[in-house]
Structures are given as C-alpha cells and as structure tokens.
Amino acid sequence: ISTLLVSAGREAEAETYMAKLPAGTKVDPNSLLNLGIKLYNEKDLTGALDKFDRVVKDNPDLATAYYYRGLTYLGLNKSAEAKADFQKLLELDPNNPNAEEAREFIKSL
C-alpha cells in the first residue's frame, strides 16, 4: 500500500502506513528513496537522512542510496560522511549515472 501511495504522490499517507509496519519489515527501497528525495528537496535534511539511512541499512548494495545520502551529508556539512558515501557508490557501481558527479565531489572534499 505504501508503495502505491508514494507512486501516486501521497507521501504523507504512505508514511503513516510505513510507521504501522512491524519492526524489521522491509519497505520498497524506491519508495523510501522517493520519500527521502522529496524531503531533501523540501530542505528537511534530517528527515531525508532518516529515509536514506533506512534504505542503506536494508539494502546495503543499492548504490543510488549512497549517492543521495552523500548529498544530504553535504547539506549537513558532514564532509567525511559524504565522501565515504560517494566512495561507496563508486565501489558498488562505478558506471552509475551519478558516478561522475560523485567523483567531482570526492575531489573537492
């Protein structure tokens, strides 16, 4: 249900359903990524970080999650954490569409 609500642009309702899930239940990583991106774009960096942390915890091989969490860390002035996430993205998927941008961030950090 939460995945359908996110895809329909009803993120607040999706979050309500996600909050009711039993502990340890995996949520579709794309739904959480989309919620995190929405929060990031709304400048709610703490909320976005919470979503990206959950995606990384539940899906440690999902390279894109590290990219978005790295961006969030940059916004929070946590350079070391951002650099580590960008490096992890490159380690997992060196040809990721965001790889070149991640390399540029790493050079500047």
Stockholm file with secondary structure:
# STOCKHOLM 1.0

chainA/1-109         ISTLLVSAGREAEAETYMAKLPAGTKVDPNSLLNLGIKLYNEKDLTGALDKFDRVVKDNPDLATAYYYRGLTYLGLNKSAEAKADFQKLLELDPNNPNAEEAREFIKSL
#=GR chainA/1-109 SS CHHHHHHTTCHHHHHHHHHTSCTTCCCCHHHHHHHHHHHHHTTCHHHHHHHHHHHHHHCTTCHHHHHHHHHHHHHTTCHHHHHHHHHHHHHHCTTCTTHHHHHHHHHHC
#=GC SS_cons         CHHHHHHTTCHHHHHHHHHTSCTTCCCCHHHHHHHHHHHHHTTCHHHHHHHHHHHHHHCTTCHHHHHHHHHHHHHTTCHHHHHHHHHHHHHHCTTCTTHHHHHHHHHHC
//
